[in-house]
């Protein structure tokens, strides 16, 4: 049952108390691609207003960034998804209250898997098995308990239609951002028909029952907690959740975890076993053929956000190392997609990528200054 919520008239007071709490010295602040999070004890007045038992409870005050939309969100309210998920998965932190433009979440004490096992270090078979069980438990959540899907959403089981929807969104990201990033895309070799070029090579996908998907299970989104001699993994940040082909969730997980070759293969094996064991064998139908399609698609669609994030991540006055770091990110994205896009030329090299980023940054900065001065 959801906790009692503050009366509308009290919301300005809640916001004021949150501002006071988050501006206190020493407050932990965690940044991500999509949100700025403050971790702090609620305090007695705020706990009472939010229906929490103790002011000592630590919470996460979550403020979304205004960013370029590069990832699909079919549900604008993460709290609605968390309500369904936390009813079924007790280890998922609940949303205490959603105020529309910001929200308050229960904070899970522990450390991130990114700290315990950074990229380049093995995750371990026990944790891989825990991930596989997590995906199987998420697949158990009935569609009837989830928020309503968009009207144009593919029918349950239409995996080909689901991939087309993802492709249309990725193509939209490309075209919606051409005004600002078009010259940069051209300079680093992004084909104008990148998504269509890939989709023309895709075979018909098998029909698989749809399930709730997290779509962003990576090391920084996993909290490691311990009780006695037992370790538990809890998956946080459900804002990008959607409903579709479970192979898409596995594909994004495999890529974003950056497993080594052995753990990559082991994760696929354990995922299939867990799905079959929990009664979801149909969700594994033809996965040997179709999983690589979703993995390849992720490499293709990520070209657009990766190039844009590399450019947008440059500071106001970037130095040589800033440009070099951004160029490496661009080259990595283009190299991964190169063969999949059947490009004739070799992938962009770091020198060319760096020069393209320098030109983009100068032009973008000049354009923003012109707008500020009413030019």
Secondary structure, 3 states (H helix, E strand, C coil): CCCCCCCHHHHHHHHHHHHHHHCCCCCEEEECCCEEEEEEECCHHHHHHHCCCCCCCEEEEEEECCCCCCCCCCCCCHHHHHHHHHHHCCCCCCEEEECCCEEEEECCCCEEHHHHCCCCCCCCHHHHHHHHHHHHHHHCCCHHHCCCCCCCCCCCCCHHHHHHHHHHHHHHHHHHCHHHHHHHHHHHCCCCCHHHHHHCCCCCCCCCCEEEECCCCCHHHEEEEEECCEEEEEECCCCCCEEEEHHHHHHHHHHHHCCCHHHHHHHHHHHHHHHHHCCCHHHHCCHHHHHHHHHHHHHHHHHHHHHHHHHHCCCCCCCHHHHHHHHHHHHHHHHHHHCCCCCCCCCCCHHHHHHHHHHHHHHHHHHHHHHHCCC
